[in-house]
Amino acid sequence: MMAMPAPDWVTLLAWIVTGLGALLAGTMLADIYVGGYRQPLRAMEAVWPITAIYAGPLAWWAYYRWGRPATPRWQRQHRRAPALGPAATAAVQTIPGGAVSFVGHMIAMPLVMWTGMTIAGQGVWPMMLLIAAFALPLLIAFEYHSLSLTGRIHSARHRLWAASRISVLAIVAFDVGMGASMLLVAFVLGYSPASMAFWLVMWAGMWLGFATAYPMVWWLLSKEATKAQGTSAIARAPRVETAH
């Protein structure tokens, strides 16, 4: 499909949204590295600013409500640790999928454009496959490190299996929403990947990806919590002494 020019107002909106997101991302980085609000899971120091680029003010709100309070400095200042409910926990656990997809976009888009790679005459198909291929190992590494810090799974092999399972399900769920926006821009809107309008649609696709991945992450967390409660109940069960 031949690239189509976007309306001027769409291009202007894309610049405003992206510029605001970049400004908020820079402010977050300053808060983390200059203000000293270092995340206990270092990878989140990249996840939060990346999320700000496409989520803008909502990412800023989430960072100050959930991200900043997770830091040792905030907890020393307030003398307490934050308590996150299931909805907030699921949201915080979902956004790394968006961050790794963003990184996948940044690598796959130029690669497909420079090489002219196509499948069935369309660049969108290899683009979607490459984004998933780049994002998946990044998310596996993130989840593996996160599981290592929690200490709930002691075996490295089991941690890797759990991280891989979580990551595959999350990436597939995220790509359902994000892929829809990519197909829209490829077959309906026809914006060039070199245009700001294209990236505005991609930011909307990140939101869609979050919306489709969020229920999957909530389900995985609830399943894990149920399993943990069952293990705890077995551990607390009184032993019945048998007479000898």
N, C-alpha and C positions, 0 to 999 in steps of 0.2 A: 504494500500500500504506500502511495506517495505521501511524503510528509506534508501536513497541512499547517498553515500558520494559525497560531492561537489568537483569539481576540485580544486587543490591547489591555482590556481590564483584567483578563485572566493573567497575562504576563505581569502586570503591575501588582496584582494580588500575590502572585508567586514570589516576587521580589520582597514584598512586605513580610509575608509569612516566613520566608527563609531567612531574611535579615534579622527579624525579631528572634527567631530560633537560635541563630548563630550568636546574637548578643547575649541571650540567656545562657547559652552553653558556655560562653566565655566567663560570664559572671559566676556560674557554678564552679568552673575550674579555679577561679580566683578564690572562691570560698573554701574549696578543698585544699589547695596547695599554699595559698597565702594565709587564709584564715585558720588553717590547721585542722579542718574538719575531715580528717582522713577516714575513709571507710574501712571497716574491719576486713571486708572482702575487697581487696584492691581492684579487682576487675570492675566493681561498681563505680569506681572513679572515672571510668570511661563510659560505662552504661548510662549514667545520669546525664552527662552533657550531650551524648549522642541522642538520647531520647528528647532532650530539649530542642534539638534542631527541627524535628518534625512535629513534636507535640506542643512546643511553645509554652505559654503560660501555665497550662495544665501540668506539664512536667515540672515547672518551677514550683508549683503548689505541692505536688507530690514529693518533690525532693525535700522541701522544708517541713513537710508533715511526717514523712516516713524515712527519707534518706539521711538527712542531717541528724535526727535523733538517734540513729543507729551508731553514730560515731562515739568513740571514747571521750572526746572533748565535750560534746554536748551532754553526755551522761554524767561527767564530772561536774559540770556547771549546774545541772538540775538535780543531781544526786538521785537519779532514778533511770531505769531503762524503759523505753517505750513498750507499750503492749499493743500489738497489732491483732485485729480481729481477722477472721478467715477471709473476708473480702479484700482487705488491705494486703494481707500476706499473698493472696493469689495475684493481686495486681503487681506487687513488687517482684514476684517470681516470674511474671509474664514479660516484663519489659526487657530482660536480657535477650529474649528471642527477637525483639524488634531491633536491638542494637546490633546483633550479629547479622541480621538481614540487611541492615543499613550498610555494614561493612561489605557484605556480599554484593550489594548494589554498586558500591564505589569501585569494586574490582571488576565485576562482570560487565557493567555497562560499557566502559572504555574498551575492554577486551573484545567484545562483540563488534563494536563500532570500528575498531582499528583492523580487525581481521576479516570483517565482512562475513562472519560465520552465520549460517542459516540452517534451519531444518524445515523442509517443505516450503522453501522459499521465503521463510519468515525468520527474522532475527529474535523475535520474542521467545521462541521455544528454547534455543540454547541459552538465552539470557536467564530464563527462569530456572533451568537446570543448573547453570553455573552459580547462580545466587544460592541455591540450596546446597550445592557442593562446597562452596566456600563457608557458608554459615554453619553447617552441621558440625564440622570438627571444632570450630570455635565455641559453639554452645556445649559440646561434649566436654571440652576442657574446662569451661566455666562451671558446669554442673559437677564435674569430678572434684574440682577444687572446693566447691561449696560443700559437698558431702564430706570431704576430708576435714574441713573445719568443724563441722557439726559432730564428727566422731561417732555417728550412729552406725556406720558400716565400717568394720575394721579391716575386712579383706579388700585389698587393692583390686582384685579381679571382680569381686561383687560390686565395688564402687564403680568400676568402669562399665559393668553391665547395666547398673541402675542409671548411670549418667547417660549412656547411649540410648536406653529405652525412653527416658524422659525427653531427651533431645530430639529423637526421631519423631515422637508423637507431637511435641511442641512445634517443630519446624513444619510438619505436614499441616497441622491445624493453622499455623500462622500463614502458610502459603496459600491456603484456601481463600483467605480474604485478600492478601496482597496480590495473588495471581489474578484475581478478578479485575483489579485496577490495571494491571499490566495488559490484560487482554482488551480492556476497554480502550486504553490509549493506543494499542496497536491496531485494532480492527474497527474502531468507531471514531475516536477523536483524531487519530493520526498525527499527534504531535511528535516532533523530532526529539530524540533523546538529548540533543544539544540545547534544547530550549528550556527556559525556566518553567514554562507551563507544564512540560513533561514531569518535572520534579514536583510540582504542586500536586499532580495526580498521584505521584509516588508517595508523597507524605500522606495523602488521603488513604492510599493503600496500606500504609503502616497502621493507620487507625483501624482499618478493616481487619488487618491481620491480628491486631491486638484483640478485637472483638471476637474473632473466631478461635483464637488460642486461649483466651481467658477461661472459658468453661472447661477446656481440657486440663489446664493447669489446676483449676479448682478441684476437679475430679481426682487428679493425681495426688494432690495434697490431702484431700479427705480420705482417700484410700490409704495413704501412708499413715495418717493419724489413726485410722481404725486399726491398722496392723500394729501400730505402736501400743495402743490401748489394750489390744488383745495380748500382746507380749507382756505388758505390765501386769495385767490381771493374772496371767499364769505364774509370774514371778511372785505375786503376793499371796497366791493360794496356799492355805496351810497344808503342811504335809501330814498324812495319816500314818501314824506309827503302827507297825504291825507287830503282834506279839511273836516272840521266838520261843 
